Amino acid sequence: MKSIKLSTLFLISILFSLGLGGCNVTTNETPRYIPDTKGMEKTVTIERFEQDLFGLDTNQIETGLMALKKKYPAFTLPFLQTVLRVPSLAAEQSVVKGYLGYAPARETYQKVQEQFKTMPLVQEQLNNLATHFAYYELNTNVPITTAYTHLCEYSYDRAIGDGYVPLPLDMALGQGYPAYTLAKIPLYQQRTLNREHLVAKAAYAIAEDIVTNMTQTKSSFMIDYMLQEGKKFYITDILLPQVADSIKFSFSSQQMSYCNRGELQLYEHLNDQELLYSDKDKLFSKYITAGPFNPALSLPGNSGTWLGYRMVLAYANQQRKLLQKTNPELTARKIDQRVLQQIITENDPQQYLQTYKPQK
């Protein structure tokens, strides 16, 4: 009976704080640490790959592909393999020619050209991302210098590589774009398919690549997955510290308020249901994956991931203070880099939980 009561109280308290879930509530952004990057500002060059691709002469596809590879040596092959799923070198010409002759693809291309004639917001956020990527030395030898715009045919797979950011513009045409419905993209995902989320999603893809390749979970409990996913959002956060939390988490302002105002209740709810140290993913998967939101029925999808991020953030703040006290000779940048490396390598949940105190 106790678990039912606490769970019910949790939902009632949050619904009350949101005015019964019927109005849009302005998000109170989490106070954050923003490092001083003055003198380190980077500028990213946006290359319009899709314009050159759709400008190819299909009667001279071999020559066109050779020119495309020469102009975009870092991106063409990843695009062909990841997006167009070209199975072999021998199939390249036929696959590309067929794609360029596909009427829906050309229609989407025209829509992209209409909506993305200029991209000042995207440019600003890319520069911000590249600056912080360099500040933290996430990859010392390969700074981010370029972004390649392209169409991804509504796929979430990204042509990831060193030194560049892939920007699938057909995934930023706005909720309600007819092709999204045909592709059976749910409305809760369509809500984030716009230019405001474009660079944040790219930053998350970079973070996901780093965490996947450089960290590992200690076990298969929910808390391990929460922290693993939380690390991805922590890195996304430090790459784009000026971008709103709601954008980085793909939450609406209402969902963000739901989490911010109910952090303690959420933490207690997961404890009460004995989920943090459960290895039954069917019980906790809805908390650590994206999903629809209905405050009358459940928590927003990824709420557990957000809580994992909050744990990682608390650990980062504690480690920064500790290093400042014990290593006063270190510059702020060196401390920040050490904190990040510590987060990437530390996989013991207890190290995070002992520094975490959910806000009321």
ZIDADA-V34909 format. One line per field, one symbol per residue. ss: DSSP state (h for helix, s for strand, l for the rest). phi: phi as a letter, one per 30 degrees, with the letter a starting at -180 (. if undefined). burial: # if it has 9 or more other C-alpha atoms within 8 Angstrom, else .. A space follows every 10 residues. Layout:
ss = ???
phi = ???
burial = ???
//
This chain:
ss = lhhhhhhhhh hhhhhhhlll llllllllll llllllllll llllsssshh hhhhlllhhh hhhhhhhhhh hllllhhhhh hhllllllhh hhhhhhhhhh llhhhhhhhh hhhhhllllh hhhhhhhhhh hhhhhlllll lllllsssss llllllllll lllssssshh hllllllhhh hhllllhhhh llllhhhhhh hhhhhhhhhh hhhhllllll lhhhhhhhhh hhhhhhhhhl llllhhhhll llhhhhhhhh hlhhhhhhhh hhllllllll hhhhhhhlll llllllllll llhhhhhhhh hhhhhhhhhh hhhhhhllll lhhhhhhhhh hhhhhlllhh hhhlllllll
phi = .ddddddddd dddddddcii icbdcddddd ebdcddceic ecbcdccded dddddddddb dddddddddd dbddcededd ddcdhddadd cedddddddd cdeddddded dddddbdbbd dddddddddd ddddedhdae dbddbbbcda cchiccdcdd adibbdbddd cbcjejeedd dddiddddde ecdaddcddd dddddddddd dddcbbddac dedddedddd dddddedddb dddeeeddch cddddddedd dceddddddd dddhcecccc dddcdddbbd adbbddcadd eidddedddd dddddddddd dddddcbddd dedddddddd ddddcdbded ddddccbddd
burial = .....##..# #.####.#.. #.....#... ......#... ####.#.### .#.#.#.... #..##..##. .##.###### ####.#.... ###.###..# ....##.##. ##........ .##.###### ######.... ..######## ##.#...### #.######## #####....# #...#..#.# ########## ########.# #...#.#... ########## ########## #.#.####.. #.#######. #######.## ##..##.#.. ...#.####. #.#.#...## ########## ######.### ..##...... ..#.###.## ..##..#.#. ###.##....
//
